[in-house]
Amino acid sequence: MKTQLVATLRSIFTMPLVRELLTLAAALVVWKWYSSGLQDAILWCVFLYGLRYWRRSVQIWSHFPGWPFIGIAIIALLFLPLSTDAQESSRELVRILDVLAVAAVLPGLLQSREHVQKVLFYTGAAFTLALGADLVRLCWILKANVLTAAHEYEPFALGHSPNIAGAAAACSFIIMSIAASRYAAESPSAKKPAVILYFGAALINLAYLVIIASRGAQVALAATAVLAAFLFPRRHTVRLLMAGIVLLLIATAALKPEWINPRLKDPFSIEILADRDKVWTHTWNLSKEHPLTGHGYGHDVFKEVYHHSSPPKSRFHFNHPHQYWLNILFAGGWLTVALHLLAWPSLGIALLKQTMQPGQMHYSDRSLLLSLILLITFIHVFGFGDYPGSVIRMLLIWLVPLTLVCLNEQKDAMKRLPGAA
């Protein structure tokens, strides 16, 4: 009887639809309930399972541009005792240890580009479900005031702020819109339901980005769209047409900003933006006190140092520098900044080289590489005006092994081409 029950359960859980739903539910927990006990349990289980393929993970990470990121991790550990508050820095590091552990084993778990594509799909699907539900909630509660009040209405759908939720919406829009274009290019008739589904998901995320009125996420997405206009189409005429459309939207935002984001016409809102120059300037001055090793990792360390150093008067209590590179400089000093300046451009250049290589490349492969380029670009542009924390930080960390897997697979594919050396 027990054997029959086990066999029945096994057959149910191995059904494709059930497996897909369970994976989507796990993805929703991982992204929606960030830093929860259930998320931690899922991530540690993924890590333990991924240890089976540790040789492949080591092999991929040890190749350039993987090793500069390993150097960043090593320097972070070596600098822990030098932190202004070593105990707090250690606690902060432990809080994201499961995220880093999964990043370490992802190259072994993901055996092909198709696996990377699935990770992006489940990420986009989880974001869309979480943000779509919040979109309905905000429209139902705020009604006519949704465009002006949604940005301040708690609780936020993802992360600790509306800007993080807006950034998640933009990332999901990138994933879903490229997926729609991929299915449309592969088989317009047979894949029509999938195209409609992905395109609808992209519109949901775009609508949420408009409703949540995050200026940083909107500007970053506009900049990413300009890059996409030149990278995606192969014909120059199509590139110019897409670039013209993007520039028209940017001009509209400049001349009639309230059409894009009502907060751009709000004097108090603009003052909030201007206040960030205070935290940027003071963080820069504080970083000069520990130029080589930084003050130490963690938002609590930043708050302790910043708010006990006579910062400029502001109506806001800053928990971080609101800037990605300033945060790296403050926490890890110029040595850590140098490693980041080696790691990220190297990763981006390697992606661009693979994408632009002459010869035949299947559209699904090229669109996947472009998805990674645009996601990394968006998060870094967003990071110039805000700190990409919580779920966006987690996504940025995991984009590194996802990219390394794709680069490794593409190198192997190029070696198999006739005439390859």
Solvent accessible surface area in square Angstrom, and as a share of the most:
residue,aa,sasa,rsa
1,M,199,0.89
2,K,161,0.68
3,T,111,0.65
4,Q,125,0.56
5,L,103,0.51
6,V,71,0.41
7,A,56,0.43
8,T,65,0.38
9,L,79,0.40
10,R,159,0.58
11,S,60,0.39
12,I,73,0.37
13,F,104,0.43
14,T,78,0.45
15,M,96,0.43
16,P,92,0.58
17,L,120,0.60
18,V,35,0.20
19,R,117,0.43
20,E,71,0.32
21,L,102,0.51
22,L,86,0.43
23,T,54,0.31
24,L,41,0.20
25,A,52,0.40
26,A,36,0.28
27,A,13,0.10
28,L,45,0.22
29,V,23,0.13
30,V,11,0.06
31,W,10,0.03
32,K,64,0.27
33,W,129,0.45
34,Y,50,0.19
35,S,72,0.46
36,S,33,0.21
37,G,59,0.57
38,L,110,0.55
39,Q,3,0.01
40,D,46,0.24
41,A,50,0.39
42,I,39,0.20
43,L,4,0.02
44,W,92,0.32
45,C,85,0.51
46,V,48,0.28
47,F,43,0.18
48,L,111,0.55
49,Y,110,0.42
50,G,0,0.00
51,L,75,0.37
52,R,158,0.58
53,Y,72,0.27
54,W,123,0.43
55,R,171,0.62
56,R,50,0.18
57,S,5,0.03
58,V,84,0.49
59,Q,74,0.33
60,I,4,0.02
61,W,32,0.11
62,S,59,0.38
63,H,92,0.41
64,F,94,0.39
65,P,6,0.04
66,G,0,0.00
67,W,117,0.41
68,P,0,0.00
69,F,26,0.11
70,I,66,0.34
71,G,18,0.18
72,I,27,0.14
73,A,56,0.44
74,I,88,0.45
75,I,27,0.13
76,A,44,0.34
77,L,104,0.52
78,L,112,0.56
79,F,33,0.14
80,L,32,0.16
81,P,100,0.63
82,L,103,0.51
83,S,14,0.09
84,T,79,0.46
85,D,56,0.29
86,A,37,0.29
87,Q,131,0.58
88,E,19,0.09
89,S,0,0.00
90,S,41,0.26
91,R,116,0.42
92,E,23,0.10
93,L,25,0.13
94,V,99,0.57
95,R,131,0.48
96,I,12,0.06
97,L,78,0.39
98,D,7,0.03
99,V,4,0.02
100,L,62,0.31
101,A,13,0.10
102,V,5,0.03
103,A,7,0.05
104,A,48,0.37
105,V,6,0.04
106,L,15,0.07
107,P,0,0.00
108,G,0,0.00
109,L,33,0.16
110,L,14,0.07
111,Q,77,0.34
112,S,27,0.17
113,R,36,0.13
114,E,108,0.48
115,H,68,0.30
116,V,0,0.00
117,Q,31,0.14
118,K,110,0.47
119,V,41,0.23
120,L,1,0.01
121,F,63,0.26
122,Y,24,0.09
123,T,5,0.03
124,G,0,0.00
125,A,13,0.10
126,A,1,0.00
127,F,0,0.00
128,T,13,0.08
129,L,87,0.43
130,A,10,0.07
131,L,0,0.00
132,G,13,0.13
133,A,68,0.52
134,D,12,0.06
135,L,27,0.14
136,V,103,0.59
137,R,63,0.23
138,L,1,0.00
139,C,54,0.32
140,W,189,0.66
141,I,80,0.40
142,L,24,0.12
143,K,134,0.57
144,A,102,0.79
145,N,93,0.48
146,V,17,0.09
147,L,76,0.38
148,T,90,0.52
149,A,34,0.26
150,A,0,0.00
151,H,12,0.06
152,E,118,0.53
153,Y,72,0.27
154,E,118,0.53
155,P,97,0.61
156,F,45,0.19
157,A,5,0.04
158,L,2,0.01
159,G,30,0.29
160,H,96,0.43
161,S,23,0.15
162,P,11,0.07
163,N,21,0.11
164,I,1,0.01
165,A,0,0.00
166,G,0,0.00
167,A,0,0.00
168,A,0,0.00
169,A,0,0.00
170,A,0,0.00
171,C,0,0.00
172,S,0,0.00
173,F,47,0.20
174,I,7,0.03
175,I,5,0.03
176,M,6,0.02
177,S,35,0.22
178,I,11,0.06
179,A,4,0.03
180,A,7,0.06
181,S,43,0.28
182,R,18,0.06
183,Y,48,0.18
184,A,38,0.30
185,A,62,0.48
186,E,71,0.32
187,S,30,0.20
188,P,95,0.60
189,S,96,0.62
190,A,78,0.61
191,K,75,0.32
192,K,121,0.51
193,P,97,0.61
194,A,26,0.20
195,V,33,0.19
196,I,109,0.55
197,L,125,0.62
198,Y,21,0.08
199,F,112,0.47
200,G,28,0.27
201,A,13,0.10
202,A,1,0.01
203,L,86,0.43
204,I,66,0.33
205,N,0,0.00
206,L,63,0.31
207,A,42,0.32
208,Y,0,0.00
209,L,5,0.03
210,V,60,0.35
211,I,19,0.10
212,I,3,0.02
213,A,1,0.00
214,S,0,0.00
215,R,23,0.08
216,G,30,0.29
217,A,0,0.00
218,Q,24,0.11
219,V,101,0.58
220,A,1,0.00
221,L,20,0.10
222,A,35,0.27
223,A,43,0.33
224,T,3,0.01
225,A,36,0.28
226,V,45,0.26
227,L,57,0.28
228,A,15,0.12
229,A,0,0.00
230,F,97,0.41
231,L,14,0.07
232,F,32,0.13
233,P,18,0.11
234,R,145,0.53
235,R,180,0.66
236,H,133,0.59
237,T,101,0.59
238,V,59,0.34
239,R,48,0.17
240,L,121,0.60
241,L,117,0.58
242,M,68,0.30
243,A,8,0.06
244,G,37,0.35
245,I,91,0.46
246,V,17,0.10
247,L,105,0.52
248,L,121,0.60
249,L,106,0.53
250,I,69,0.35
251,A,43,0.33
252,T,36,0.21
253,A,29,0.22
254,A,76,0.59
255,L,144,0.72
256,K,91,0.39
257,P,20,0.12
258,E,63,0.28
259,W,168,0.59
260,I,57,0.29
261,N,0,0.00
262,P,33,0.21
263,R,25,0.09
264,L,55,0.27
265,K,123,0.52
266,D,57,0.30
267,P,110,0.69
268,F,97,0.40
269,S,3,0.02
270,I,71,0.36
271,E,74,0.33
272,I,38,0.19
273,L,77,0.38
274,A,57,0.44
275,D,11,0.06
276,R,28,0.10
277,D,76,0.39
278,K,69,0.29
279,V,0,0.00
280,W,74,0.26
281,T,80,0.46
282,H,25,0.11
283,T,0,0.00
284,W,106,0.37
285,N,68,0.35
286,L,6,0.03
287,S,2,0.01
288,K,121,0.51
289,E,113,0.51
290,H,78,0.35
291,P,65,0.41
292,L,113,0.56
293,T,29,0.17
294,G,2,0.02
295,H,6,0.03
296,G,6,0.06
297,Y,60,0.23
298,G,13,0.12
299,H,51,0.23
300,D,50,0.26
301,V,1,0.01
302,F,2,0.01
303,K,59,0.25
304,E,91,0.41
305,V,21,0.12
306,Y,4,0.01
307,H,51,0.23
308,H,140,0.63
309,S,35,0.23
310,S,104,0.67
311,P,37,0.23
312,P,57,0.36
313,K,188,0.80
314,S,40,0.26
315,R,141,0.52
316,F,57,0.24
317,H,124,0.55
318,F,12,0.05
319,N,69,0.36
320,H,13,0.06
321,P,0,0.00
322,H,30,0.14
323,Q,22,0.10
324,Y,20,0.08
325,W,49,0.17
326,L,24,0.12
327,N,19,0.10
328,I,15,0.08
329,L,8,0.04
330,F,3,0.01
331,A,19,0.15
332,G,9,0.09
333,G,0,0.00
334,W,122,0.43
335,L,71,0.35
336,T,15,0.09
337,V,10,0.05
338,A,53,0.41
339,L,32,0.16
340,H,20,0.09
341,L,98,0.49
342,L,72,0.36
343,A,0,0.00
344,W,22,0.08
345,P,61,0.39
346,S,17,0.11
347,L,0,0.00
348,G,23,0.22
349,I,96,0.49
350,A,24,0.18
351,L,0,0.00
352,L,67,0.34
353,K,137,0.58
354,Q,13,0.06
355,T,2,0.01
356,M,87,0.39
357,Q,65,0.29
358,P,122,0.77
359,G,61,0.59
360,Q,176,0.78
361,M,32,0.14
362,H,112,0.50
363,Y,68,0.26
364,S,28,0.18
365,D,24,0.12
366,R,5,0.02
367,S,0,0.00
368,L,3,0.01
369,L,0,0.00
370,L,0,0.00
371,S,3,0.02
372,L,0,0.00
373,I,11,0.05
374,L,6,0.03
375,L,0,0.00
376,I,16,0.08
377,T,35,0.21
378,F,0,0.00
379,I,1,0.01
380,H,26,0.12
381,V,45,0.26
382,F,3,0.01
383,G,0,0.00
384,F,120,0.50
385,G,25,0.24
386,D,8,0.04
387,Y,13,0.05
388,P,2,0.02
389,G,2,0.02
390,S,13,0.08
391,V,0,0.00
392,I,0,0.00
393,R,47,0.17
394,M,1,0.01
395,L,3,0.02
396,L,7,0.04
397,I,38,0.19
398,W,20,0.07
399,L,0,0.00
400,V,6,0.03
401,P,0,0.00
402,L,2,0.01
403,T,0,0.00
404,L,7,0.04
405,V,0,0.00
406,C,0,0.00
407,L,6,0.03
408,N,20,0.10
409,E,29,0.13
410,Q,9,0.04
411,K,87,0.37
412,D,52,0.27
413,A,23,0.18
414,M,49,0.22
415,K,139,0.59
416,R,174,0.64
417,L,77,0.38
418,P,131,0.83
419,G,86,0.83
420,A,44,0.34
421,A,142,1.10
